[in-house]
């Protein structure tokens, strides 16, 4: 998996990999759910992923790899 370059992408991926849902991520980061969904869609496009499931799986693997910084 390509390591995300943007801090926001890394932050969202970490939270997704930890199992947090969009609403909780939005609340904690003081963003709207639409903004979080938009960021997730952009991350999926950057990484060539097609679904939220693929995004979550990739986020988990990314965390497990230890390359989260």
Backbone torsions as a table, in degrees:
resi	resn	phi	psi	omega
1	UNK	NA	137.9	175.6
2	UNK	-70.5	136.5	178.6
3	UNK	-76.7	126.3	179.0
4	UNK	-61.0	138.3	-177.8
5	UNK	-85.8	-35.5	-175.8
6	UNK	-83.3	140.2	179.2
7	UNK	-57.3	-41.8	-179.5
8	UNK	-62.7	-41.7	178.4
9	UNK	-60.9	-45.2	179.9
10	UNK	-63.7	-42.0	179.9
11	UNK	-61.9	-46.3	179.4
12	UNK	-65.9	-43.1	179.6
13	UNK	-61.0	-41.7	179.0
14	UNK	-60.1	-46.0	-178.2
15	UNK	-67.9	-38.3	176.9
16	UNK	-64.2	-44.0	179.1
17	UNK	-63.8	-25.8	177.0
18	UNK	-84.1	-1.9	175.3
19	UNK	92.9	10.3	179.5
20	UNK	-74.7	146.3	179.3
21	UNK	-93.8	163.3	-175.2
22	UNK	-52.2	-47.0	-177.2
23	UNK	-60.7	-43.9	-179.6
24	UNK	-66.5	-42.2	177.5
25	UNK	-59.7	-46.3	-179.8
26	UNK	-60.7	-45.5	179.8
27	UNK	-61.2	-46.4	-177.1
28	UNK	-67.3	-33.7	-178.6
29	UNK	-95.2	2.6	-178.8
30	UNK	55.2	49.7	176.5
31	UNK	-123.6	164.5	174.1
32	UNK	-80.2	157.9	177.7
33	UNK	-62.9	-34.4	178.1
34	UNK	-61.5	-39.7	179.4
35	UNK	-64.8	-44.1	178.6
36	UNK	-64.0	-43.1	178.0
37	UNK	-61.3	-39.5	178.4
38	UNK	-64.7	-44.3	177.2
39	UNK	-60.8	-43.1	179.5
40	UNK	-62.9	-41.4	177.8
41	UNK	-62.4	-40.9	178.6
42	UNK	-65.7	-40.4	177.8
43	UNK	-62.9	-44.6	178.8
44	UNK	-58.2	-43.9	178.8
45	UNK	-62.9	-44.5	179.9
46	UNK	-60.8	-37.5	-176.4
47	UNK	-94.0	-1.7	178.9
48	UNK	71.5	31.7	179.8
49	UNK	-97.1	154.1	-175.8
50	UNK	-109.6	-17.1	-174.8
51	UNK	-142.2	166.4	176.1
52	UNK	-65.5	-31.8	178.2
53	UNK	-65.0	-44.9	177.3
54	UNK	-62.3	-38.7	178.6
55	UNK	-63.3	-47.0	179.8
56	UNK	-62.5	-43.7	179.4
57	UNK	-62.0	-44.9	178.8
58	UNK	-63.9	-38.6	179.2
59	UNK	-64.2	-41.4	178.5
60	UNK	-63.5	-46.3	179.0
61	UNK	-63.0	-38.2	179.4
62	UNK	-63.0	-43.3	178.2
63	UNK	-63.9	-44.9	-178.6
64	UNK	-64.6	-27.1	-179.1
65	UNK	-72.1	-19.6	-179.3
66	UNK	79.2	8.2	-179.5
67	UNK	-98.3	42.2	-173.4
68	UNK	-86.1	5.6	179.0
69	UNK	-121.3	NA	NA
